[in-house]
Amino acid sequence: MTFLNVKLFYRTQRDLAIALNQLVDSYWAEEIKEEELIEGVKSMYEHNQEKLIKNKGFTKVVQQQSGKRRLTVVKKILEMV
């Protein structure tokens, strides 16, 4: 099992989207546990809200980079918070 290194702060929306993609993809590939996915997404959201969410939805860059399937997973995790 590998542990992904999740940074607290990301410089751009694109960097944040790439990190989210790696996190969700690792979960789907069963490289990380569900708890690690949830904690990673929560941490990214808490420290990068302005880069992830605008006008009650995901930012355009994050939508374009991540796609619907990944963002559905992220949205469900954020609804648990």
Protein Blocks (a to p, Z undefined) as FASTA:
>chain_A
ZZddddfbdfblklmmmmmmmmmmmmmnopacfklmmmmmmmmmmmmmmmmpgghiacfk
lmmmnommlmmmmmmmmmmZZ
